[in-house]
Amino acid sequence: MRMEQLRTLMPRTRLCLTLAAVVGAAVVAGCGSSSSSSTTSGASASGTTSSSASASTSVSSNTSSCGPKPGVKASGTPILLGAIATKQPGTDFTDIPNMAAAYFACVNANGGVNGHPIQLLTETEQTNPSQIAADAAKLVAAHVVGIVGNTSILECTIDHTFWEKHGYYAVDSGIAPECYSTPNSAAVNMGPRYSSDGAVQYALAQHASKIVFDQSNVPGTGYIFAGPQAVAAASHVPITGLTENVPIQDANSVALKEVDDAGPNGAVVLNFTPPYALVILQAAQKLGIENRVKLWGCSTPCNTDFLAKAIGPKWNGKLFVNAELTPPDTTNTANMQLYKAILKQYGSAVSGGIGSFSQMGFTEAEIATHALESVKGGYTVPSVNKAFQDVHAFTTGQQCEPWTYGNYPLHIPNNVDYTVTPNNGQMTMAQGCTPISSADPQIAQYRKVSGG
């Protein structure tokens, strides 16, 4: 299948350089123009909603449960929050802040936070460092009191010292290393390195005798590969790291090299966005070599029904994908029902629909609303960001474990996840919640400082 056909088939956000596989992808995207745009929206759900949401396995929810006063529109002074997201040809992360805005709109329609509506101002950027810095300054000048939903290839790298200087503690979706290694950023996702750790870890648990880890050839590949390399070394299993220039011109050669290097008892683990992972998997199937290795693995970008449908039933139980958030296809909790209801009623701007991006935005807004509900007195930069930082053991309903911000020098609060596998066009559970290995030194460092 040609890449042009894939672009026609895939939702826009799943074509983009998906979060878990794009650290440093500015070279792929190019340093674009310096123009930016902003949008204003509103929404959110209470901590009570999300805490109780994970208890039931067969329940329904409607959007009136997202706020304290069903059907009563909030009319107080708005609480202003801000977000920065990459939006450029081929790379669009705006579904995440757009879903956060949908959540806030739901809360605003059902009482708000202590009667106050929440407004989210979203700035977009095109991987231009000066533009990203200007977006941050613009949000501060607009008097936002918190940063929620940042999702950008470079934003954490460019702005983290700015947020530290001005006292903001971002609740975001991580891509760059600084999203996880600095004190003022806490992500709801794992990002490419730790998601790849999880995919390799699953292959090792199935007793693969060798790992071949392949990813797109962009800046940051060394940082990403260091995690899987450490995890494999701890199990005394050899690992080979490959990189491919994208777009991939000869998928047959790529698949053959991966399979030959892995051997019959080895595993091939991919860290690509869905279109590129798909062309490799389809090439392997076309050549009839998909069964010449023990198993195939993939980081979180492959966790889409689009890919499960496209590769077909031959891959049932053959491909195993790291999943940073609760699988929506097979989960029917109150929290998952609320997520889907908000997406349906308020999420018209969320082009990708149900999936990891909108789950991330939902979760970020859920956490932020929970924190805002704890603020006593005025909503200021100090009061709101202290509330964000004070979030402790909050059950989101979208993650394996409760989420904590904390006063730590680094943050990897989502470090326990699932593994899913294709099953006739859907991604279904292959392995329940499993901690990412502390053989990755950054995971070990985080658990040491956080006491986790």
RODO-2510 file (C-alpha; in nm, 4 decimals, decimal comma):
residues 452
     n   res          X          Y          Z
     1     m     0,0000     0,0000     0,0000
     2     r     0,1360     0,3397    -0,0980
     3     m     0,1923     0,6075     0,1695
     4     e    -0,0553     0,8346    -0,0086
     5     q    -0,3225     0,5682     0,0380
     6     l    -0,2346     0,5395     0,4073
     7     r    -0,2809     0,9102     0,4524
     8     t    -0,6256     0,8822     0,3025
     9     l    -0,7200     0,5957     0,5310
    10     m    -0,5781     0,7216     0,8584
    11     p    -0,7217     0,9882     1,0874
    12     r    -0,5031     1,2959     1,0808
    13     t    -0,3621     1,2560     1,4280
    14     r    -0,2564     0,8981     1,3703
    15     l    -0,0598     0,9984     1,0665
    16     c     0,1422     1,2374     1,2749
    17     l     0,4625     1,1488     1,4453
    18     t     0,2833     0,9870     1,7350
    19     l     0,3929     1,0802     2,0840
    20     a     0,5610     0,7612     2,1768
    21     a     0,7913     0,7598     1,8763
    22     v     0,8967     1,1105     1,7934
    23     v     1,1618     1,2455     2,0265
    24     g     1,3701     1,4865     1,8267
    25     a     1,1639     1,4497     1,5112
    26     a     1,2136     1,8146     1,4259
    27     v     1,4439     1,7083     1,1458
    28     v     1,1635     1,5043     0,9897
    29     a     0,9136     1,7840     1,0302
    30     g     1,1566     2,0631     0,9495
    31     c     1,1841     2,3923     1,1292
    32     g     0,8741     2,5525     0,9871
    33     s     0,7433     2,9032     0,9656
    34     s     0,7252     3,1311     1,2646
    35     s     0,3503     3,1793     1,2473
    36     s     0,1317     3,0482     1,5264
    37     s    -0,2331     3,0356     1,6090
    38     s    -0,4322     3,0167     1,9269
    39     t    -0,7712     2,8852     2,0256
    40     t    -0,9811     2,9248     2,3357
    41     s    -1,2029     2,6539     2,4754
    42     g    -1,3397     2,5218     2,8022
    43     a    -1,4193     2,1854     3,0211
    44     s    -1,3258     1,9077     3,3020
    45     a    -1,4350     1,6266     3,5357
    46     s    -1,4083     1,5986     3,9097
    47     g    -1,1716     1,3824     4,1082
    48     t    -1,4691     1,2028     4,2572
    49     t    -1,5835     1,1010     3,9113
    50     s    -1,2490     0,9521     3,8144
    51     s    -1,1836     0,7864     4,1479
    52     s    -1,5109     0,6003     4,1413
    53     a    -1,4927     0,5372     3,7685
    54     s    -1,2448     0,2540     3,7821
    55     a    -1,4486     0,0434     4,0229
    56     s    -1,7163    -0,0927     3,7892
    57     t    -1,6648    -0,3111     3,4862
    58     s    -2,0056    -0,2749     3,3224
    59     v    -2,1582     0,0662     3,3708
    60     s    -2,2743     0,3633     3,1706
    61     s    -2,2091     0,7335     3,2122
    62     n    -2,3405     1,0593     3,0721
    63     t    -2,1707     1,3949     3,0628
    64     s    -2,3691     1,5414     3,3523
    65     s    -2,1390     1,3511     3,5878
    66     c    -1,8350     1,5585     3,4905
    67     g    -1,9238     1,8503     3,7208
    68     p    -2,0729     1,9135     4,0669
    69     k    -2,4029     2,0691     3,9474
    70     p    -2,5547     1,8803     3,6536
    71     g    -2,7052     2,1148     3,3975
    72     v    -2,5994     2,4346     3,5767
    73     k    -2,3677     2,6461     3,3649
    74     a    -2,0699     2,7977     3,5468
    75     s    -2,0820     3,1772     3,5413
    76     g    -1,7955     3,2945     3,7611
    77     t    -1,4647     3,4484     3,6591
    78     p    -1,2880     3,2085     3,4195
    79     i    -0,9847     3,0111     3,5321
    80     l    -0,7346     3,0538     3,2472
    81     l    -0,5073     2,7644     3,1525
    82     g    -0,2676     2,7367     2,8585
    83     a    -0,1237     2,4731     2,6257
    84     i     0,1294     2,4542     2,3413
    85     a     0,1025     2,1882     2,0704
    86     t     0,2889     2,1061     1,7519
    87     k     0,0692     2,1559     1,4454
    88     q     0,2306     2,1359     1,1037
    89     p     0,2011     1,9211     0,7904
    90     g     0,2354     1,5563     0,8952
    91     t     0,2613     1,6326     1,2667
    92     d    -0,0453     1,7470     1,4568
    93     f    -0,0805     1,6959     1,8309
    94     t    -0,3734     1,9339     1,8818
    95     d    -0,6166     1,6490     1,9496
    96     i    -0,4678     1,6348     2,2983
    97     p    -0,5364     1,9932     2,4125
    98     n    -0,8600     1,9854     2,2103
    99     m    -0,9793     1,6876     2,4149
   100     a    -0,8715     1,8622     2,7347
   101     a    -1,0812     2,1597     2,6219
   102     a    -1,3765     1,9270     2,5593
   103     y    -1,3442     1,7970     2,9132
   104     f    -1,3378     2,1498     3,0498
   105     a    -1,6446     2,2400     2,8414
   106     c    -1,8285     1,9527     3,0049
   107     v    -1,7335     2,0701     3,3521
   108     n    -1,8330     2,4272     3,2670
   109     a    -2,1790     2,3066     3,1609
   110     n    -2,2235     2,1245     3,4905
   111     g    -2,1241     2,3713     3,7606
   112     g    -1,7595     2,4428     3,6821
   113     v    -1,5013     2,4480     3,9591
   114     n    -1,6517     2,6250     4,2572
   115     g    -1,8739     2,8052     4,0060
   116     h    -1,5831     2,9106     3,7824
   117     p    -1,5579     2,7982     3,4191
   118     i    -1,2215     2,6781     3,2896
   119     q    -1,0797     2,8274     2,9694
   120     l    -0,7926     2,6640     2,7834
   121     l    -0,5845     2,8847     2,5518
   122     t    -0,3967     2,6704     2,3006
   123     e    -0,0984     2,7978     2,1034
   124     t     0,0321     2,5979     1,8078
   125     e     0,3883     2,5846     1,6774
   126     q     0,5906     2,4414     1,3906
   127     t     0,9057     2,3113     1,5650
   128     n     1,0650     2,6550     1,5525
   129     p     1,2461     2,7181     1,8853
   130     s     1,1942     3,0945     1,8853
   131     q     0,8268     3,0461     1,8089
   132     i     0,7887     2,7944     2,0914
   133     a     0,9537     3,0339     2,3356
   134     a     0,7270     3,3140     2,2132
   135     d     0,4195     3,0966     2,2649
   136     a     0,5154     3,0381     2,6270
   137     a     0,5696     3,4094     2,6832
   138     k     0,2356     3,4829     2,5154
   139     l     0,0504     3,2503     2,7518
   140     v     0,2102     3,4075     3,0574
   141     a     0,1243     3,7535     2,9237
   142     a    -0,2361     3,6325     2,8861
   143     h    -0,2355     3,5581     3,2618
   144     v    -0,2857     3,1842     3,2428
   145     v    -0,2522     3,0334     3,5877
   146     g    -0,1585     2,6815     3,4778
   147     i    -0,0204     2,4802     3,1846
   148     v    -0,2239     2,1730     3,0874
   149     g    -0,2016     1,9662     2,7683
   150     n     0,1366     2,0723     2,6281
   151     t     0,2249     1,8275     2,3507
   152     s     0,5166     1,9283     2,1339
   153     i     0,8252     1,7781     1,9763
   154     l     1,0538     2,0465     2,1218
   155     e     0,8529     2,2385     2,3819
   156     c     0,9937     2,0705     2,6934
   157     t     1,3476     2,1222     2,5652
   158     i     1,2937     2,4895     2,4821
   159     d     1,0657     2,6050     2,7644
   160     h     1,1386     2,4026     3,0766
   161     t     1,3669     2,6654     3,2300
   162     f     1,1069     2,9330     3,1501
   163     w     0,8358     2,7440     3,3384
   164     e     1,0729     2,6844     3,6293
   165     k     1,1540     3,0555     3,6443
   166     h     0,7874     3,1584     3,6455
   167     g     0,6612     2,8898     3,8840
   168     y     0,4519     2,6768     3,6458
   169     y     0,4258     2,2998     3,6893
   170     a     0,2985     2,1607     3,3586
   171     v     0,0655     1,8618     3,3300
   172     d     0,1542     1,7444     2,9817
   173     s     0,2148     1,4719     2,7239
   174     g     0,5839     1,3967     2,7005
   175     i     0,7969     1,3634     2,3914
   176     a     1,1409     1,5208     2,4488
   177     p     1,3703     1,3915     2,7262
   178     e     1,3187     1,7100     2,9306
   179     c     0,9492     1,6237     2,9713
   180     y     1,0653     1,3436     3,2023
   181     s     1,3978     1,4639     3,3422
   182     t     1,3089     1,8087     3,4806
   183     p     1,1196     1,9211     3,7940
   184     n     0,8359     2,1241     3,6354
   185     s     0,6925     1,8729     3,3875
   186     a     0,4856     1,5629     3,4677
   187     a     0,3443     1,3646     3,1753
   188     v     0,0456     1,1327     3,1616
   189     n     0,2131     0,9148     2,8969
   190     m     0,5428     0,7250     2,8908
   191     g     0,7000     0,8690     2,5804
   192     p     0,9120     0,6781     2,3273
   193     r     1,1899     0,5485     2,5492
   194     y     0,9820     0,3920     2,8245
   195     s     0,7177     0,2630     2,5836
   196     s     0,9953     0,0912     2,3891
   197     d     1,1268    -0,0479     2,7182
   198     g     0,7856    -0,2054     2,7745
   199     a     0,7714    -0,3601     2,4275
   200     v     1,1189    -0,5110     2,4659
   201     q     1,0379    -0,6265     2,8173
   202     y     0,7353    -0,8220     2,6936
   203     a     0,9470    -0,9953     2,4281
   204     l     1,2000    -1,0928     2,6920
   205     a     0,9224    -1,2334     2,9117
   206     q     0,8308    -1,4612     2,6194
   207     h     1,1909    -1,5888     2,6208
   208     a     1,3095    -1,4307     2,2994
   209     s     1,6760    -1,5173     2,2533
   210     k     1,7606    -1,1934     2,0697
   211     i     1,5997    -0,8522     2,0197
   212     v     1,6172    -0,6485     1,7001
   213     f     1,5015    -0,2950     1,7773
   214     d     1,4251    -0,0781     1,4742
   215     q     1,3185     0,2881     1,4690
   216     s     1,3063     0,5897     1,2409
   217     n     1,6357     0,7687     1,1837
   218     v     1,5780     1,1012     1,3590
   219     p     1,7636     1,2902     1,6327
   220     g     1,7001     1,1238     1,9683
   221     t     1,7366     0,7642     1,8563
   222     g     2,0345     0,7130     2,0862
   223     y     1,8375     0,8383     2,3868
   224     i     1,5466     0,6082     2,2997
   225     f     1,7604     0,2995     2,2308
   226     a     1,9493     0,3368     2,5603
   227     g     1,6405     0,2190     2,7510
   228     p     1,5740    -0,1050     2,5588
   229     q     1,9477    -0,1691     2,5495
   230     a     1,9670    -0,1565     2,9300
   231     v     1,6573    -0,3745     2,9711
   232     a     1,7939    -0,6411     2,7357
   233     a     2,1385    -0,6314     2,8962
   234     a     1,9863    -0,6956     3,2389
   235     s     1,8384    -1,0184     3,0996
   236     h     2,1677    -1,1090     2,9276
   237     v     1,9935    -1,1100     2,5906
   238     p     2,1691    -0,9557     2,2876
   239     i     1,9995    -0,6597     2,1217
   240     t     2,0691    -0,5003     1,7857
   241     g     1,9671    -0,1423     1,7161
   242     l     1,8630    -0,0423     1,3627
   243     t     1,7413     0,2855     1,2164
   244     e     1,5501     0,3530     0,8968
   245     n     1,5190     0,6710     0,6951
   246     v     1,1572     0,7725     0,6581
   247     p     0,9580     0,7604     0,4463
   248     i     1,0646     0,3991     0,4009
   249     q     1,1468     0,3337     0,0353
   250     d     1,2032    -0,0431     0,0434
   251     a     0,9997    -0,2078     0,3190
   252     n     1,0812    -0,5559     0,1870
   253     s     1,4517    -0,5034     0,2542
   254     v     1,3789    -0,3622     0,5989
   255     a     1,1598    -0,6576     0,6989
   256     l     1,4109    -0,9107     0,5642
   257     k     1,6996    -0,7536     0,7535
   258     e     1,4996    -0,7433     1,0785
   259     v     1,3945    -1,1072     1,0501
   260     d     1,7392    -1,2304     0,9469
   261     d     1,9060    -1,0438     1,2345
   262     a     1,6539    -1,1693     1,4924
   263     g     1,6574    -1,5370     1,3979
   264     p     1,3844    -1,7972     1,4584
   265     n     1,3743    -1,7539     1,8355
   266     g     1,4263    -1,3783     1,8324
   267     a     1,1895    -1,0809     1,8388
   268     v     1,1595    -0,7748     1,6177
   269     v     1,0496    -0,4630     1,8080
   270     l     0,9428    -0,1539     1,6116
   271     n     0,9350     0,2082     1,7236
   272     f     0,7602     0,3796     1,4321
   273     t     0,4436     0,5750     1,3721
   274     p     0,1534     0,3644     1,2404
   275     p     0,2083     0,4196     0,8636
   276     y     0,5724     0,3099     0,8784
   277     a     0,5135     0,0203     1,1172
   278     l     0,2328    -0,0921     0,8875
   279     v     0,4410    -0,0977     0,5698
   280     i     0,7054    -0,3083     0,7463
   281     l     0,4505    -0,5547     0,8830
   282     q     0,2723    -0,5790     0,5491
   283     a     0,6038    -0,6352     0,3734
   284     a     0,6840    -0,9207     0,6124
   285     q     0,3445    -1,0763     0,5416
   286     k     0,3817    -1,0322     0,1649
   287     l     0,7194    -1,2072     0,1777
   288     g     0,5808    -1,4808     0,4017
   289     i     0,8396    -1,4200     0,6723
   290     e     0,6178    -1,2999     0,9578
   291     n     0,6485    -1,6396     1,1277
   292     r     1,0253    -1,6645     1,0940
   293     v     1,0706    -1,4942     1,4320
   294     k     0,9248    -1,5782     1,7709
   295     l     0,7210    -1,2574     1,7879
   296     w     0,6927    -0,8956     1,6776
   297     g     0,6601    -0,6047     1,9172
   298     c     0,5901    -0,2349     1,8898
   299     s     0,5852     0,0754     2,1057
   300     t     0,2588     0,2599     2,1747
   301     p     0,1991     0,4170     1,8296
   302     c     0,0929     0,0748     1,6970
   303     n    -0,1892     0,0634     1,9533
   304     t    -0,4612     0,1609     1,7076
   305     d    -0,7565    -0,0261     1,5625
   306     f    -0,6527     0,1221     1,2280
   307     l    -0,3355    -0,0857     1,2306
   308     a    -0,5113    -0,3945     1,3706
   309     k    -0,7634    -0,3811     1,0854
   310     a    -0,5027    -0,3071     0,8191
   311     i    -0,2705    -0,5981     0,9005
   312     g    -0,5546    -0,8493     0,9270
   313     p    -0,6074    -1,1713     1,1275
   314     k    -0,2728    -1,3289     1,0347
   315     w    -0,1216    -1,1051     1,3045
   316     n    -0,3599    -1,2099     1,5798
   317     g    -0,1401    -1,3027     1,8743
   318     k     0,1747    -1,2401     1,6698
   319     l     0,2260    -0,8662     1,7275
   320     f     0,2458    -0,7324     2,0850
   321     v     0,2118    -0,3606     2,1447
   322     n     0,2957    -0,1531     2,4492
   323     a    -0,0124     0,0410     2,5684
   324     e     0,0459     0,3403     2,7961
   325     l    -0,3235     0,3959     2,8675
   326     t    -0,6190     0,1677     2,9390
   327     p    -0,7378    -0,0091     2,6205
   328     p    -1,0683     0,1616     2,5306
   329     d    -1,2073    -0,1181     2,3112
   330     t    -1,2315    -0,3724     2,5907
   331     t    -1,2913    -0,1467     2,8935
   332     n    -1,6394    -0,0488     3,0103
   333     t    -1,5809     0,1383     3,3347
   334     a    -1,7695     0,4538     3,4307
   335     n    -1,4556     0,6540     3,3597
   336     m    -1,4179     0,5079     3,0104
   337     q    -1,7861     0,5695     2,9429
   338     l    -1,7455     0,9315     3,0536
   339     y    -1,4445     0,9737     2,8256
   340     k    -1,6420     0,8456     2,5273
   341     a    -1,9495     1,0535     2,6178
   342     i    -1,7478     1,3757     2,6467
   343     l    -1,5701     1,3006     2,3212
   344     k    -1,9036     1,2495     2,1476
   345     q    -2,0801     1,5559     2,2908
   346     y    -1,8002     1,8111     2,3189
   347     g    -1,5128     1,6750     2,1111
   348     s    -1,5982     1,7920     1,7596
   349     a    -1,2469     1,9387     1,7286
   350     v    -1,0858     1,6029     1,8134
   351     s    -1,0288     1,4649     1,4646
   352     g    -0,8738     1,1328     1,5663
   353     g    -1,1648     1,0153     1,7803
   354     i    -1,1158     0,7361     2,0329
   355     g    -0,7489     0,6605     2,0896
   356     s    -0,4363     0,7433     2,2841
   357     f    -0,4280     1,1145     2,1966
   358     s    -0,7792     1,1922     2,3158
   359     q    -0,7252     0,9684     2,6207
   360     m    -0,4207     1,1772     2,7105
   361     g    -0,6123     1,5039     2,6831
   362     f    -0,8965     1,3618     2,8904
   363     t    -0,6558     1,2464     3,1597
   364     e    -0,4663     1,5763     3,1741
   365     a    -0,7901     1,7719     3,2138
   366     e    -0,9151     1,5244     3,4716
   367     i    -0,6005     1,5712     3,6804
   368     a    -0,6092     1,9492     3,6422
   369     t    -0,9737     1,9733     3,7501
   370     h    -0,9082     1,7546     4,0513
   371     a    -0,6252     1,9895     4,1496
   372     l    -0,8290     2,3073     4,0897
   373     e    -1,1053     2,1764     4,3154
   374     s    -0,8564     2,1713     4,6025
   375     v    -0,7613     2,5406     4,5739
   376     k    -0,8771     2,7566     4,8627
   377     g    -0,9150     3,1241     4,7823
   378     g    -0,8129     3,2845     4,4536
   379     y    -0,6881     3,1028     4,1447
   380     t    -0,3376     3,2401     4,1001
   381     v    -0,0167     3,1037     3,9510
   382     p     0,1163     3,0116     4,2984
   383     s    -0,2089     2,8560     4,4248
   384     v    -0,2881     2,6609     4,1080
   385     n     0,0623     2,5267     4,0538
   386     k     0,0962     2,4246     4,4150
   387     a    -0,2279     2,2324     4,3690
   388     f    -0,0896     2,0648     4,0565
   389     q     0,2318     1,9707     4,2328
   390     d     0,0364     1,8412     4,5335
   391     v    -0,1619     1,5868     4,3302
   392     h    -0,0848     1,2554     4,4956
   393     a    -0,2041     0,9026     4,4163
   394     f    -0,4945     1,0258     4,2033
   395     t    -0,6874     0,7495     4,0287
   396     t    -0,7467     0,8676     3,6742
   397     g    -0,9236     0,5575     3,5444
   398     q    -0,7066     0,5727     3,2307
   399     q    -0,3787     0,4453     3,3749
   400     c    -0,2567     0,1347     3,5519
   401     e    -0,1644     0,3126     3,8731
   402     p    -0,2659     0,6319     4,0540
   403     w    -0,0887     0,9429     3,9245
   404     t     0,1367     1,1637     4,1375
   405     y     0,3118     1,4911     4,0537
   406     g     0,5275     1,5490     4,3601
   407     n     0,8269     1,7637     4,4406
   408     y     1,0860     1,5611     4,2521
   409     p     1,3810     1,6573     4,0294
   410     l     1,2379     1,4374     3,7513
   411     h     0,8966     1,2918     3,6716
   412     i     0,7945     0,9604     3,5128
   413     p     0,4595     0,9162     3,6893
   414     n     0,3254     0,6710     3,4292
   415     n     0,5652     0,3780     3,4469
   416     v     0,3337     0,0760     3,4669
   417     d     0,1419    -0,0315     3,1590
   418     y    -0,0346    -0,2912     2,9460
   419     t     0,0476    -0,5023     2,6426
   420     v    -0,2157    -0,5462     2,3708
   421     t    -0,2357    -0,7634     2,0606
   422     p    -0,4449    -0,7527     1,7426
   423     n    -0,7563    -0,9659     1,7455
   424     n    -0,9644    -0,9462     1,4280
   425     g    -0,9365    -0,5723     1,3869
   426     q    -0,9198    -0,4631     1,7509
   427     m    -0,6385    -0,4330     2,0018
   428     t    -0,7130    -0,6627     2,2942
   429     m    -0,5329    -0,7287     2,6194
   430     a    -0,2340    -0,9621     2,6125
   431     q    -0,0826    -0,8659     2,9480
   432     g    -0,2210    -0,6657     3,2359
   433     c    -0,0485    -0,3874     3,4246
   434     t     0,3262    -0,4513     3,4412
   435     p     0,5939    -0,2163     3,5807
   436     i     0,8521    -0,0917     3,3332
   437     s     1,1846    -0,2454     3,4273
   438     s     1,4097    -0,0465     3,6572
   439     a     1,6984    -0,1832     3,4526
   440     d     1,6453     0,1403     3,2629
   441     p     1,8526     0,3728     3,4817
   442     q     1,6078     0,6619     3,4419
   443     i     1,3199     0,4485     3,5691
   444     a     1,5392     0,3397     3,8592
   445     q     1,6289     0,7006     3,9367
   446     y     1,2650     0,8086     3,9345
   447     r     1,1555     0,5264     4,1636
   448     k     1,4361     0,6101     4,4022
   449     v     1,3422     0,9771     4,4360
   450     s     0,9670     0,9158     4,4371
   451     g     0,9714     0,6179     4,6695
   452     g     0,7837     0,4158     4,4080
***
